[in-house]
Amino acid sequence: MPDKWCRGYPTEVGRELAGLSLGPLDLESVIAYTLPDNARSRRVLEKCGFSEEGEVVHEEAAHVLFRRRHV
């Protein structure tokens, strides 16, 4: 939805979900992945505290794997 771009919604939601997963749900880590050329999604994940861990194949396409660990 291009009319909603650049408003920070994905970052806000990503931070909240990661916080819930690593806080109240007490998970050790959370993963996310995106296509290698999706610069916007990669930036959102970085802003949410995720670190790039390498490439994986998902549905027969290369993706970049990100992880955020419990601190």
N, CA, C and O atoms as a Maestro MAE file, in Angstrom:
{
 s_m_m2io_version
 :::
 2.0.0
}

f_m_ct {
 s_m_title
 :::
 protein
 m_atom[284] {
  # First column is atom index #
  i_m_mmod_type
  r_m_x_coord
  r_m_y_coord
  r_m_z_coord
  i_m_residue_number
  s_m_chain_name
  s_m_pdb_residue_name
  s_m_pdb_atom_name
  i_m_atomic_number
  :::
  1 25 0.842 -1.169 0.000 1 A "MET " " N  " 7
  2 3 0.000 0.000 0.000 1 A "MET " " CA " 6
  3 2 0.896 1.244 0.000 1 A "MET " " C  " 6
  4 15 1.201 1.791 1.060 1 A "MET " " O  " 8
  5 25 1.312 1.685 -1.176 2 A "PRO " " N  " 7
  6 3 2.243 2.805 -1.273 2 A "PRO " " CA " 6
  7 2 1.823 4.057 -0.512 2 A "PRO " " C  " 6
  8 15 2.682 4.810 -0.054 2 A "PRO " " O  " 8
  9 25 0.533 4.293 -0.370 3 A "ASP " " N  " 7
  10 3 0.102 5.494 0.352 3 A "ASP " " CA " 6
  11 2 0.420 5.421 1.844 3 A "ASP " " C  " 6
  12 15 0.318 6.430 2.542 3 A "ASP " " O  " 8
  13 25 0.802 4.250 2.340 4 A "LYS " " N  " 7
  14 3 1.155 4.078 3.750 4 A "LYS " " CA " 6
  15 2 2.668 4.000 3.966 4 A "LYS " " C  " 6
  16 15 3.119 3.907 5.108 4 A "LYS " " O  " 8
  17 25 3.453 4.036 2.894 5 A "TRP " " N  " 7
  18 3 4.906 3.953 2.997 5 A "TRP " " CA " 6
  19 2 5.470 5.169 3.724 5 A "TRP " " C  " 6
  20 15 4.868 6.242 3.732 5 A "TRP " " O  " 8
  21 25 6.622 4.981 4.327 6 A "CYS " " N  " 7
  22 3 7.395 6.057 4.971 6 A "CYS " " CA " 6
  23 2 6.694 6.662 6.180 6 A "CYS " " C  " 6
  24 15 6.905 7.831 6.502 6 A "CYS " " O  " 8
  25 25 5.880 5.889 6.834 7 A "ARG " " N  " 7
  26 3 5.201 6.378 8.046 7 A "ARG " " CA " 6
  27 2 5.678 5.645 9.301 7 A "ARG " " C  " 6
  28 15 5.248 5.968 10.408 7 A "ARG " " O  " 8
  29 25 6.567 4.655 9.131 8 A "GLY " " N  " 7
  30 3 7.128 3.964 10.280 8 A "GLY " " CA " 6
  31 2 6.293 2.830 10.828 8 A "GLY " " C  " 6
  32 15 6.643 2.258 11.860 8 A "GLY " " O  " 8
  33 25 5.194 2.486 10.168 9 A "TYR " " N  " 7
  34 3 4.335 1.414 10.683 9 A "TYR " " CA " 6
  35 2 5.056 0.070 10.782 9 A "TYR " " C  " 6
  36 15 4.965 -0.578 11.824 9 A "TYR " " O  " 8
  37 25 5.764 -0.374 9.749 10 A "PRO " " N  " 7
  38 3 6.436 -1.676 9.867 10 A "PRO " " CA " 6
  39 2 7.461 -1.714 10.996 10 A "PRO " " C  " 6
  40 15 7.583 -2.723 11.692 10 A "PRO " " O  " 8
  41 25 8.188 -0.636 11.177 11 A "THR " " N  " 7
  42 3 9.180 -0.592 12.256 11 A "THR " " CA " 6
  43 2 8.497 -0.650 13.618 11 A "THR " " C  " 6
  44 15 8.943 -1.369 14.512 11 A "THR " " O  " 8
  45 25 7.435 0.096 13.770 12 A "GLU " " N  " 7
  46 3 6.696 0.112 15.041 12 A "GLU " " CA " 6
  47 2 6.140 -1.276 15.366 12 A "GLU " " C  " 6
  48 15 6.262 -1.753 16.495 12 A "GLU " " O  " 8
  49 25 5.538 -1.909 14.381 13 A "VAL " " N  " 7
  50 3 4.961 -3.243 14.591 13 A "VAL " " CA " 6
  51 2 6.071 -4.258 14.836 13 A "VAL " " C  " 6
  52 15 5.950 -5.101 15.726 13 A "VAL " " O  " 8
  53 25 7.144 -4.192 14.065 14 A "GLY " " N  " 7
  54 3 8.256 -5.125 14.226 14 A "GLY " " CA " 6
  55 2 8.892 -5.042 15.602 14 A "GLY " " C  " 6
  56 15 9.186 -6.067 16.216 14 A "GLY " " O  " 8
  57 25 9.102 -3.848 16.081 15 A "ARG " " N  " 7
  58 3 9.682 -3.677 17.422 15 A "ARG " " CA " 6
  59 2 8.760 -4.250 18.497 15 A "ARG " " C  " 6
  60 15 9.214 -4.915 19.428 15 A "ARG " " O  " 8
  61 25 7.478 -3.990 18.358 16 A "GLU " " N  " 7
  62 3 6.516 -4.484 19.352 16 A "GLU " " CA " 6
  63 2 6.456 -6.010 19.349 16 A "GLU " " C  " 6
  64 15 6.476 -6.634 20.410 16 A "GLU " " O  " 8
  65 25 6.383 -6.607 18.173 17 A "LEU " " N  " 7
  66 3 6.314 -8.074 18.094 17 A "LEU " " CA " 6
  67 2 7.588 -8.727 18.599 17 A "LEU " " C  " 6
  68 15 7.530 -9.733 19.306 17 A "LEU " " O  " 8
  69 25 8.732 -8.170 18.249 18 A "ALA " " N  " 7
  70 3 9.993 -8.723 18.750 18 A "ALA " " CA " 6
  71 2 10.061 -8.582 20.268 18 A "ALA " " C  " 6
  72 15 10.505 -9.496 20.963 18 A "ALA " " O  " 8
  73 25 9.620 -7.438 20.776 19 A "GLY " " N  " 7
  74 3 9.618 -7.232 22.229 19 A "GLY " " CA " 6
  75 2 8.723 -8.210 22.954 19 A "GLY " " C  " 6
  76 15 9.090 -8.721 24.012 19 A "GLY " " O  " 8
  77 25 7.550 -8.479 22.398 20 A "LEU " " N  " 7
  78 3 6.644 -9.453 23.010 20 A "LEU " " CA " 6
  79 2 7.230 -10.864 22.964 20 A "LEU " " C  " 6
  80 15 7.119 -11.625 23.925 20 A "LEU " " O  " 8
  81 25 7.843 -11.193 21.854 21 A "SER " " N  " 7
  82 3 8.410 -12.538 21.694 21 A "SER " " CA " 6
  83 2 9.567 -12.772 22.642 21 A "SER " " C  " 6
  84 15 9.693 -13.854 23.216 21 A "SER " " O  " 8
  85 25 10.415 -11.768 22.810 22 A "LEU " " N  " 7
  86 3 11.604 -11.925 23.641 22 A "LEU " " CA " 6
  87 2 11.341 -11.563 25.095 22 A "LEU " " C  " 6
  88 15 12.156 -11.872 25.963 22 A "LEU " " O  " 8
  89 25 10.223 -10.916 25.372 23 A "GLY " " N  " 7
  90 3 9.866 -10.534 26.734 23 A "GLY " " CA " 6
  91 2 8.895 -11.528 27.324 23 A "GLY " " C  " 6
  92 15 9.307 -12.579 27.814 23 A "GLY " " O  " 8
  93 25 7.598 -11.211 27.288 24 A "PRO " " N  " 7
  94 3 6.586 -12.076 27.907 24 A "PRO " " CA " 6
  95 2 6.577 -13.516 27.394 24 A "PRO " " C  " 6
  96 15 6.325 -14.439 28.169 24 A "PRO " " O  " 8
  97 25 6.845 -13.724 26.114 25 A "LEU " " N  " 7
  98 3 6.851 -15.092 25.588 25 A "LEU " " CA " 6
  99 2 8.162 -15.813 25.881 25 A "LEU " " C  " 6
  100 15 8.245 -17.034 25.751 25 A "LEU " " O  " 8
  101 25 9.185 -15.058 26.276 26 A "ASP " " N  " 7
  102 3 10.479 -15.599 26.731 26 A "ASP " " CA " 6
  103 2 11.151 -16.504 25.699 26 A "ASP " " C  " 6
  104 15 11.771 -17.504 26.061 26 A "ASP " " O  " 8
  105 25 11.030 -16.156 24.416 27 A "LEU " " N  " 7
  106 3 11.741 -16.910 23.397 27 A "LEU " " CA " 6
  107 2 13.213 -16.530 23.409 27 A "LEU " " C  " 6
  108 15 13.563 -15.404 23.764 27 A "LEU " " O  " 8
  109 25 14.063 -17.449 23.028 28 A "GLU " " N  " 7
  110 3 15.502 -17.207 23.003 28 A "GLU " " CA " 6
  111 2 15.886 -16.266 21.856 28 A "GLU " " C  " 6
  112 15 16.772 -15.424 22.004 28 A "GLU " " O  " 8
  113 25 15.212 -16.419 20.716 29 A "SER " " N  " 7
  114 3 15.472 -15.554 19.575 29 A "SER " " CA " 6
  115 2 14.265 -15.545 18.648 29 A "SER " " C  " 6
  116 15 13.374 -16.389 18.743 29 A "SER " " O  " 8
  117 25 14.263 -14.569 17.753 30 A "VAL " " N  " 7
  118 3 13.211 -14.427 16.752 30 A "VAL " " CA " 6
  119 2 13.910 -14.279 15.404 30 A "VAL " " C  " 6
  120 15 14.914 -13.576 15.296 30 A "VAL " " O  " 8
  121 25 13.378 -14.942 14.376 31 A "ILE " " N  " 7
  122 3 13.969 -14.803 13.049 31 A "ILE " " CA " 6
  123 2 12.983 -14.135 12.098 31 A "ILE " " C  " 6
  124 15 11.771 -14.145 12.310 31 A "ILE " " O  " 8
  125 25 13.542 -13.562 11.056 32 A "ALA " " N  " 7
  126 3 12.765 -12.970 9.974 32 A "ALA " " CA " 6
  127 2 13.606 -13.111 8.718 32 A "ALA " " C  " 6
  128 15 14.829 -13.229 8.788 32 A "ALA " " O  " 8
  129 25 12.952 -13.098 7.583 33 A "TYR " " N  " 7
  130 3 13.710 -13.144 6.343 33 A "TYR " " CA " 6
  131 2 13.014 -12.312 5.282 33 A "TYR " " C  " 6
  132 15 11.810 -12.063 5.340 33 A "TYR " " O  " 8
  133 25 13.818 -11.889 4.308 34 A "THR " " N  " 7
  134 3 13.320 -11.070 3.215 34 A "THR " " CA " 6
  135 2 14.144 -11.360 1.969 34 A "THR " " C  " 6
  136 15 15.203 -11.984 2.042 34 A "THR " " O  " 8
  137 25 13.659 -10.912 0.853 35 A "LEU " " N  " 7
  138 3 14.399 -11.072 -0.388 35 A "LEU " " CA " 6
  139 2 15.647 -10.183 -0.356 35 A "LEU " " C  " 6
  140 15 15.610 -9.082 0.195 35 A "LEU " " O  " 8
  141 25 16.742 -10.653 -0.941 36 A "PRO " " N  " 7
  142 3 17.997 -9.897 -0.876 36 A "PRO " " CA " 6
  143 2 17.903 -8.469 -1.423 36 A "PRO " " C  " 6
  144 15 18.578 -7.577 -0.909 36 A "PRO " " O  " 8
  145 25 17.103 -8.238 -2.428 37 A "ASP " " N  " 7
  146 3 17.027 -6.902 -3.022 37 A "ASP " " CA " 6
  147 2 15.958 -6.006 -2.395 37 A "ASP " " C  " 6
  148 15 15.714 -4.906 -2.891 37 A "ASP " " O  " 8
  149 25 15.321 -6.453 -1.319 38 A "ASN " " N  " 7
  150 3 14.288 -5.658 -0.661 38 A "ASN " " CA " 6
  151 2 14.941 -4.773 0.408 38 A "ASN " " C  " 6
  152 15 14.918 -5.090 1.597 38 A "ASN " " O  " 8
  153 25 15.512 -3.678 -0.040 39 A "ALA " " N  " 7
  154 3 16.265 -2.790 0.853 39 A "ALA " " CA " 6
  155 2 15.396 -2.211 1.968 39 A "ALA " " C  " 6
  156 15 15.871 -2.046 3.091 39 A "ALA " " O  " 8
  157 25 14.150 -1.905 1.682 40 A "ARG " " N  " 7
  158 3 13.282 -1.322 2.715 40 A "ARG " " CA " 6
  159 2 13.015 -2.309 3.848 40 A "ARG " " C  " 6
  160 15 13.079 -1.943 5.022 40 A "ARG " " O  " 8
  161 25 12.721 -3.542 3.504 41 A "SER " " N  " 7
  162 3 12.477 -4.544 4.549 41 A "SER " " CA " 6
  163 2 13.742 -4.818 5.348 41 A "SER " " C  " 6
  164 15 13.686 -4.987 6.566 41 A "SER " " O  " 8
  165 25 14.864 -4.861 4.675 42 A "ARG " " N  " 7
  166 3 16.136 -5.078 5.374 42 A "ARG " " CA " 6
  167 2 16.382 -3.948 6.369 42 A "ARG " " C  " 6
  168 15 16.827 -4.198 7.490 42 A "ARG " " O  " 8
  169 25 16.103 -2.730 5.976 43 A "ARG " " N  " 7
  170 3 16.304 -1.579 6.867 43 A "ARG " " CA " 6
  171 2 15.354 -1.636 8.060 43 A "ARG " " C  " 6
  172 15 15.753 -1.331 9.184 43 A "ARG " " O  " 8
  173 25 14.120 -2.018 7.828 44 A "VAL " " N  " 7
  174 3 13.164 -2.151 8.933 44 A "VAL " " CA " 6
  175 2 13.676 -3.184 9.942 44 A "VAL " " C  " 6
  176 15 13.654 -2.940 11.148 44 A "VAL " " O  " 8
  177 25 14.130 -4.320 9.452 45 A "LEU " " N  " 7
  178 3 14.630 -5.356 10.359 45 A "LEU " " CA " 6
  179 2 15.829 -4.857 11.162 45 A "LEU " " C  " 6
  180 15 15.929 -5.129 12.358 45 A "LEU " " O  " 8
  181 25 16.726 -4.139 10.521 46 A "GLU " " N  " 7
  182 3 17.872 -3.578 11.244 46 A "GLU " " CA " 6
  183 2 17.422 -2.587 12.305 46 A "GLU " " C  " 6
  184 15 17.948 -2.596 13.418 46 A "GLU " " O  " 8
  185 25 16.452 -1.728 11.981 47 A "LYS " " N  " 7
  186 3 15.938 -0.757 12.944 47 A "LYS " " CA " 6
  187 2 15.239 -1.438 14.115 47 A "LYS " " C  " 6
  188 15 15.149 -0.873 15.205 47 A "LYS " " O  " 8
  189 25 14.743 -2.655 13.888 48 A "CYS " " N  " 7
  190 3 14.067 -3.419 14.944 48 A "CYS " " CA " 6
  191 2 15.048 -4.254 15.764 48 A "CYS " " C  " 6
  192 15 14.632 -5.019 16.634 48 A "CYS " " O  " 8
  193 25 16.339 -4.115 15.497 49 A "GLY " " N  " 7
  194 3 17.347 -4.805 16.292 49 A "GLY " " CA " 6
  195 2 17.759 -6.169 15.772 49 A "GLY " " C  " 6
  196 15 18.450 -6.911 16.470 49 A "GLY " " O  " 8
  197 25 17.345 -6.514 14.557 50 A "PHE " " N  " 7
  198 3 17.721 -7.791 13.977 50 A "PHE " " CA " 6
  199 2 19.088 -7.674 13.314 50 A "PHE " " C  " 6
  200 15 19.455 -6.615 12.804 50 A "PHE " " O  " 8
  201 25 19.839 -8.777 13.328 51 A "SER " " N  " 7
  202 3 21.139 -8.836 12.675 51 A "SER " " CA " 6
  203 2 21.093 -9.842 11.541 51 A "SER " " C  " 6
  204 15 20.472 -10.899 11.654 51 A "SER " " O  " 8
  205 25 21.754 -9.501 10.450 52 A "GLU " " N  " 7
  206 3 21.796 -10.399 9.301 52 A "GLU " " CA " 6
  207 2 22.675 -11.604 9.623 52 A "GLU " " C  " 6
  208 15 23.773 -11.459 10.161 52 A "GLU " " O  " 8
  209 25 22.175 -12.803 9.284 53 A "GLU " " N  " 7
  210 3 22.923 -14.025 9.566 53 A "GLU " " CA " 6
  211 2 23.311 -14.809 8.319 53 A "GLU " " C  " 6
  212 15 24.043 -15.793 8.427 53 A "GLU " " O  " 8
  213 25 22.855 -14.416 7.168 54 A "GLY " " N  " 7
  214 3 23.227 -15.125 5.949 54 A "GLY " " CA " 6
  215 2 22.016 -15.405 5.086 54 A "GLY " " C  " 6
  216 15 20.923 -14.887 5.318 54 A "GLY " " O  " 8
  217 25 22.238 -16.243 4.079 55 A "GLU " " N  " 7
  218 3 21.166 -16.555 3.136 55 A "GLU " " CA " 6
  219 2 20.547 -17.912 3.422 55 A "GLU " " C  " 6
  220 15 21.213 -18.831 3.898 55 A "GLU " " O  " 8
  221 25 19.263 -18.019 3.121 56 A "VAL " " N  " 7
  222 3 18.518 -19.275 3.196 56 A "VAL " " CA " 6
  223 2 17.666 -19.366 1.937 56 A "VAL " " C  " 6
  224 15 17.445 -18.371 1.246 56 A "VAL " " O  " 8
  225 25 17.197 -20.563 1.652 57 A "VAL " " N  " 7
  226 3 16.283 -20.750 0.534 57 A "VAL " " CA " 6
  227 2 14.894 -20.975 1.103 57 A "VAL " " C  " 6
  228 15 14.693 -21.847 1.948 57 A "VAL " " O  " 8
  229 25 13.945 -20.192 0.639 58 A "HIS " " N  " 7
  230 3 12.556 -20.302 1.071 58 A "HIS " " CA " 6
  231 2 11.704 -20.281 -0.188 58 A "HIS " " C  " 6
  232 15 11.818 -19.370 -1.008 58 A "HIS " " O  " 8
  233 25 10.858 -21.276 -0.336 59 A "GLU " " N  " 7
  234 3 10.007 -21.400 -1.521 59 A "GLU " " CA " 6
  235 2 10.814 -21.260 -2.805 59 A "GLU " " C  " 6
  236 15 10.427 -20.556 -3.738 59 A "GLU " " O  " 8
  237 25 11.934 -21.947 -2.821 60 A "GLU " " N  " 7
  238 3 12.811 -22.042 -3.991 60 A "GLU " " CA " 6
  239 2 13.442 -20.714 -4.401 60 A "GLU " " C  " 6
  240 15 13.855 -20.558 -5.550 60 A "GLU " " O  " 8
  241 25 13.521 -19.761 -3.481 61 A "ALA " " N  " 7
  242 3 14.154 -18.476 -3.771 61 A "ALA " " CA " 6
  243 2 15.100 -18.112 -2.629 61 A "ALA " " C  " 6
  244 15 14.839 -18.420 -1.466 61 A "ALA " " O  " 8
  245 25 16.186 -17.460 -2.976 62 A "ALA " " N  " 7
  246 3 17.141 -17.014 -1.962 62 A "ALA " " CA " 6
  247 2 16.535 -15.882 -1.139 62 A "ALA " " C  " 6
  248 15 15.919 -14.962 -1.678 62 A "ALA " " O  " 8
  249 25 16.721 -15.967 0.156 63 A "HIS " " N  " 7
  250 3 16.280 -14.929 1.089 63 A "HIS " " CA " 6
  251 2 17.431 -14.622 2.042 63 A "HIS " " C  " 6
  252 15 18.349 -15.429 2.188 63 A "HIS " " O  " 8
  253 25 17.387 -13.473 2.684 64 A "VAL " " N  " 7
  254 3 18.363 -13.114 3.700 64 A "VAL " " CA " 6
  255 2 17.716 -13.347 5.062 64 A "VAL " " C  " 6
  256 15 16.617 -12.864 5.334 64 A "VAL " " O  " 8
  257 25 18.417 -14.092 5.912 65 A "LEU " " N  " 7
  258 3 17.919 -14.422 7.248 65 A "LEU " " CA " 6
  259 2 18.436 -13.400 8.258 65 A "LEU " " C  " 6
  260 15 19.623 -13.074 8.279 65 A "LEU " " O  " 8
  261 25 17.537 -12.907 9.083 66 A "PHE " " N  " 7
  262 3 17.872 -11.995 10.174 66 A "PHE " " CA " 6
  263 2 17.427 -12.633 11.487 66 A "PHE " " C  " 6
  264 15 16.468 -13.404 11.517 66 A "PHE " " O  " 8
  265 25 18.128 -12.308 12.565 67 A "ARG " " N  " 7
  266 3 17.776 -12.836 13.895 67 A "ARG " " CA " 6
  267 2 17.941 -11.744 14.938 67 A "ARG " " C  " 6
  268 15 18.855 -10.923 14.869 67 A "ARG " " O  " 8
  269 25 17.037 -11.756 15.899 68 A "ARG " " N  " 7
  270 3 17.176 -10.911 17.090 68 A "ARG " " CA " 6
  271 2 17.155 -11.835 18.287 68 A "ARG " " C  " 6
  272 15 16.233 -12.633 18.458 68 A "ARG " " O  " 8
  273 25 18.177 -11.721 19.109 69 A "ARG " " N  " 7
  274 3 18.318 -12.600 20.275 69 A "ARG " " CA " 6
  275 2 17.881 -11.888 21.559 69 A "ARG " " C  " 6
  276 15 17.916 -10.663 21.677 69 A "ARG " " O  " 8
  277 25 17.476 -12.716 22.499 70 A "HIS " " N  " 7
  278 3 17.149 -12.219 23.843 70 A "HIS " " CA " 6
  279 2 18.436 -11.677 24.452 70 A "HIS " " C  " 6
  280 15 19.469 -12.347 24.417 70 A "HIS " " O  " 8
  281 25 18.384 -10.487 25.003 71 A "VAL " " N  " 7
  282 3 19.588 -9.861 25.570 71 A "VAL " " CA " 6
  283 2 19.717 -10.179 27.023 71 A "VAL " " C  " 6
  284 15 20.669 -9.740 27.669 71 A "VAL " " O  " 8
  :::
 }
 m_bond[283] {
  # First column is bond index #
  i_m_from
  i_m_to
  i_m_order
  :::
  1 1 2 1
  2 2 3 1
  3 3 4 2
  4 3 5 1
  5 5 6 1
  6 6 7 1
  7 7 8 2
  8 7 9 1
  9 9 10 1
  10 10 11 1
  11 11 12 2
  12 11 13 1
  13 13 14 1
  14 14 15 1
  15 15 16 2
  16 15 17 1
  17 17 18 1
  18 18 19 1
  19 19 20 2
  20 19 21 1
  21 21 22 1
  22 22 23 1
  23 23 24 2
  24 23 25 1
  25 25 26 1
  26 26 27 1
  27 27 28 2
  28 27 29 1
  29 29 30 1
  30 30 31 1
  31 31 32 2
  32 31 33 1
  33 33 34 1
  34 34 35 1
  35 35 36 2
  36 35 37 1
  37 37 38 1
  38 38 39 1
  39 39 40 2
  40 39 41 1
  41 41 42 1
  42 42 43 1
  43 43 44 2
  44 43 45 1
  45 45 46 1
  46 46 47 1
  47 47 48 2
  48 47 49 1
  49 49 50 1
  50 50 51 1
  51 51 52 2
  52 51 53 1
  53 53 54 1
  54 54 55 1
  55 55 56 2
  56 55 57 1
  57 57 58 1
  58 58 59 1
  59 59 60 2
  60 59 61 1
  61 61 62 1
  62 62 63 1
  63 63 64 2
  64 63 65 1
  65 65 66 1
  66 66 67 1
  67 67 68 2
  68 67 69 1
  69 69 70 1
  70 70 71 1
  71 71 72 2
  72 71 73 1
  73 73 74 1
  74 74 75 1
  75 75 76 2
  76 75 77 1
  77 77 78 1
  78 78 79 1
  79 79 80 2
  80 79 81 1
  81 81 82 1
  82 82 83 1
  83 83 84 2
  84 83 85 1
  85 85 86 1
  86 86 87 1
  87 87 88 2
  88 87 89 1
  89 89 90 1
  90 90 91 1
  91 91 92 2
  92 91 93 1
  93 93 94 1
  94 94 95 1
  95 95 96 2
  96 95 97 1
  97 97 98 1
  98 98 99 1
  99 99 100 2
  100 99 101 1
  101 101 102 1
  102 102 103 1
  103 103 104 2
  104 103 105 1
  105 105 106 1
  106 106 107 1
  107 107 108 2
  108 107 109 1
  109 109 110 1
  110 110 111 1
  111 111 112 2
  112 111 113 1
  113 113 114 1
  114 114 115 1
  115 115 116 2
  116 115 117 1
  117 117 118 1
  118 118 119 1
  119 119 120 2
  120 119 121 1
  121 121 122 1
  122 122 123 1
  123 123 124 2
  124 123 125 1
  125 125 126 1
  126 126 127 1
  127 127 128 2
  128 127 129 1
  129 129 130 1
  130 130 131 1
  131 131 132 2
  132 131 133 1
  133 133 134 1
  134 134 135 1
  135 135 136 2
  136 135 137 1
  137 137 138 1
  138 138 139 1
  139 139 140 2
  140 139 141 1
  141 141 142 1
  142 142 143 1
  143 143 144 2
  144 143 145 1
  145 145 146 1
  146 146 147 1
  147 147 148 2
  148 147 149 1
  149 149 150 1
  150 150 151 1
  151 151 152 2
  152 151 153 1
  153 153 154 1
  154 154 155 1
  155 155 156 2
  156 155 157 1
  157 157 158 1
  158 158 159 1
  159 159 160 2
  160 159 161 1
  161 161 162 1
  162 162 163 1
  163 163 164 2
  164 163 165 1
  165 165 166 1
  166 166 167 1
  167 167 168 2
  168 167 169 1
  169 169 170 1
  170 170 171 1
  171 171 172 2
  172 171 173 1
  173 173 174 1
  174 174 175 1
  175 175 176 2
  176 175 177 1
  177 177 178 1
  178 178 179 1
  179 179 180 2
  180 179 181 1
  181 181 182 1
  182 182 183 1
  183 183 184 2
  184 183 185 1
  185 185 186 1
  186 186 187 1
  187 187 188 2
  188 187 189 1
  189 189 190 1
  190 190 191 1
  191 191 192 2
  192 191 193 1
  193 193 194 1
  194 194 195 1
  195 195 196 2
  196 195 197 1
  197 197 198 1
  198 198 199 1
  199 199 200 2
  200 199 201 1
  201 201 202 1
  202 202 203 1
  203 203 204 2
  204 203 205 1
  205 205 206 1
  206 206 207 1
  207 207 208 2
  208 207 209 1
  209 209 210 1
  210 210 211 1
  211 211 212 2
  212 211 213 1
  213 213 214 1
  214 214 215 1
  215 215 216 2
  216 215 217 1
  217 217 218 1
  218 218 219 1
  219 219 220 2
  220 219 221 1
  221 221 222 1
  222 222 223 1
  223 223 224 2
  224 223 225 1
  225 225 226 1
  226 226 227 1
  227 227 228 2
  228 227 229 1
  229 229 230 1
  230 230 231 1
  231 231 232 2
  232 231 233 1
  233 233 234 1
  234 234 235 1
  235 235 236 2
  236 235 237 1
  237 237 238 1
  238 238 239 1
  239 239 240 2
  240 239 241 1
  241 241 242 1
  242 242 243 1
  243 243 244 2
  244 243 245 1
  245 245 246 1
  246 246 247 1
  247 247 248 2
  248 247 249 1
  249 249 250 1
  250 250 251 1
  251 251 252 2
  252 251 253 1
  253 253 254 1
  254 254 255 1
  255 255 256 2
  256 255 257 1
  257 257 258 1
  258 258 259 1
  259 259 260 2
  260 259 261 1
  261 261 262 1
  262 262 263 1
  263 263 264 2
  264 263 265 1
  265 265 266 1
  266 266 267 1
  267 267 268 2
  268 267 269 1
  269 269 270 1
  270 270 271 1
  271 271 272 2
  272 271 273 1
  273 273 274 1
  274 274 275 1
  275 275 276 2
  276 275 277 1
  277 277 278 1
  278 278 279 1
  279 279 280 2
  280 279 281 1
  281 281 282 1
  282 282 283 1
  283 283 284 2
  :::
 }
}
